Amino acid sequence: MENTSHDFITELRSIRKHFQGRPTPVYYAKTLSEKYGGRIYLKREDLNHTGAHKLNHCMGEALLAKYLGKKKLIAETGAGQHGVALATAAAYFGLECEIHMGEVDIVKEHPNVVRMKILGAKVIPVTFGLKTLKEAVDSAFGAYLEDPINSIYCIGSVVGPHPFPMMVRDFQRVVGIEAKEQYFEMTGENPDNVVACVGGGSNAMGIFSSFIQDEDCELYGVEPSGKSLNLGDHAATMTKGSPGMIHGFKCYLLQDEKGEPAPVYSIASGLDYPGVGPEHSMLKDLGRVNYVTANDKETLDSFFELSRLEGIIPALESAHAVAFACKLAQEKPRQSILVNLSGRGDKDVDFVVENYGKDYGIKF
Ligand SMILES: *Cc1c(COP(=O)(O)O)cnc(C)c1O
């Protein structure tokens, strides 16, 4: 057993360095900091291979599949980032890959669908319910249960029944370990605040896990308040939800009167999930993490601002974290803020410009 663990970790480390391009840098966002006060730093997960933090857990899950002798990786995807990351991992290891995706997201995230197909994955359209992430999870679970011997279910966040939340958190932990070391090397200190967006919560758990023990470090999880805080207009699970069950685990949940998961909305497909990781739910109850929100407008403003002030086009998911960090910088002008920039915005540029370009001076 001991050698197996050692070999596993050695192989994972080598993959991270030579294939994924880790460590990703920590960057001081000077212009943004000058505008808002405070000192804003970005952990650049947008520079991770495939453009987001998700490859961190996908390479781990696929390596696990190899060790277990599995032939096929099965998963759901929302924005398509998890699907692309897992299809990438499958190609790397020479495994089959089947990705379940809501029809609504297939249209919205077309470039990622193309990427998955180029990488050799099979994309299964999910046509029931709201045809987004929640239904895609149901569909993927179903497919996995049809052949649990030869296939493995690779969940996309720190959600689902044990051991999925723990596994995904531990594979994402590399983000926090690197960021803490890099930030200390740059400043000689620990950051005063750490900010991350929360969909299911994997990028947030990854970076938070290194700072939870540091009591003077404030942690902020940013959820999408979307168009408004009326049910159906947002995915602010912690802010507006109550304890409930989804996909085989208990967490804060946006639910209707019958306890069924409620419809959710976010401008960022990767954040529109009615549940949230069980560990986040615990951290909320403990009062260790502050769960806050950013709405569509604030997110779009930050999307363009980070692009124009720093030359970094963020994913719409990550732009939620940046939007909140700018507010926090104004409230705490003497403090430092480390933001997990979970992904890059290439996948979002067409959607943003088509729907909101005019508001930001873009005309064709
Ligand atoms: C999927 C995704 C998220 C949300 O997922 P978490 O599990 O909450 O991290 C955030 N940012 C990006 C770029 C994503 O692709």
The ligand as a Gaussian input file, in Angstrom:
#p B3LYP/6-31G(d) Opt

LIG

0 1
 C      -16.616000      25.401000     -12.623000
 C      -15.996000      26.670000     -12.315000
 C      -16.222000      27.319000     -11.090000
 C      -17.181000      26.797000     -10.057000
 O      -16.854000      25.579000      -9.507000
 P      -16.338000      25.420000      -8.015000
 O      -16.420000      23.966000      -7.770000
 O      -17.250000      26.224000      -7.150000
 O      -14.958000      25.942000      -7.977000
 C      -15.543000      28.480000     -10.834000
 N      -14.705000      29.023000     -11.737000
 C      -14.477000      28.443000     -12.939000
 C      -13.553000      29.108000     -13.900000
 C      -15.115000      27.257000     -13.270000
 O      -14.895000      26.703000     -14.452000

